[in-house]
Amino acid sequence: MSKKQLYSITALFDSPDAIINAASETSKAGYTKYDVNTPYPVHGMDGAMQLKPSRLGYFAMAFGLLGAVSAIGFMTWVTLVEYPLVIGGKPFWSWPAFVPVSFELTVLLASVLSIVAMIVIYFKFPNNAHPLHDTKYMKAVSSDKFGINIQANDPKFDEKVITEFFKSLGSKDIAPIYFDDEELQHGQKLFDPKFIGILLLVAIISSGATYLIFNQLMFMPPFNWMMTQEKLKAQKPSELFADGIGMRKPVEGTVARGILPYPFKGQPDSAGKYLVNPSLPTKEVLETGKQKYLTFCSPCHGNFGQGDSRLRGQFPNPPTLHSDKVRNWPDGNIYHVITEGQNVMPSYAPQIARDDRWAIIHYLRALQRAQNAKESDLK
Ligand code: HEC
């Protein structure tokens, strides 16, 4: 059998003024274990109840200091010990940069941890049991009444005296509150196995769901991080072709789009004989030629083709392009050297488009003429 125990004597009032009066009379009468419940915060209640300032402020202070110390300490450790970096020539320990972070962490810890402390220490979370819950009194004070209750563990507690006292204050609704000691345990329940179990269950379910989503679901088509793509990769097999080889040789006797095969592979003399520069040395073509020459040829051949390489011996210096040999070459021979390369000079076919190669040759001819001007050029 459970035993009913007296928790408090409650009294209801109709107006905020009446409850303020009741509260200040109660505290003047010397009661200490009492509380007031109102539907909304009533101004002046702290004074009427003679409440001391809340001790939560000390927690906020401690947590704020913790935030400031950990922010400054961490940044000090990082900038002085773990990863000292010179940033903009400033000293390693450059405190103005720490102000925003320290401020933010101070505010963050002070506010968040104060609320956690309030809920856990003062409200005894996760225990939410209270004798006043589910009583007529609580229903009244959470709609339109103003209530006060003096608890049975007050040193001056006397049921008759308090009932008379409340009557004298003008309350018409005075009632005792009982609670069942066995049913209602309002101790700390933070380490209650049930609560820990629920926490563990939530942790397991949420981490399991996260694992399944990010490691399983996201790897199923169609959202598999684009790991399977309908395309051929170089050097990889392909099931599309009967021989299972992904890389294909061009079909014999065909020419791929946009590609003009070079017919004089390994035949510089034929190139010189049969190839003709298809463009004219207009101003635009010479400009293009100059630009391409300076980009692709000048590092080795020098800005004016004299073989004065800028590569400082990292690559063999080429011969001058003003030799009689090159000057007397037909354009096709030079085109052949650019396209196929010559000895250590590599091919520039992949980098320089056909028309640009011819433009370079026009520019090279202009350079040669500038070095070997004839009488007729001056006219
Ligand atoms: C990486 C350096 C390098 C670059 C860039 C380079 N060349 Fe050459 N080039 C050489 C070397 C070295 C030789 C000499 C090759 C040999 O030993 O036959 C040479 C040879 C030549 C020859 C033949 C000269 C001769 O007397 O046989 C021509 C013409 C020529 N280059 C033109 C060009 C043109 C035009 C470009 C720009 C598209 C170019 N080169 C870019 C290094 C370079």
Residues whose N, C-alpha, C, O or C-beta is under 5 A from the ligand:
A	BS01	HEC	F296 C297 C300 F315 P316 N317 P318 P319 T320 I334 V337 I338 Q342 N343 V344 M345 Y348
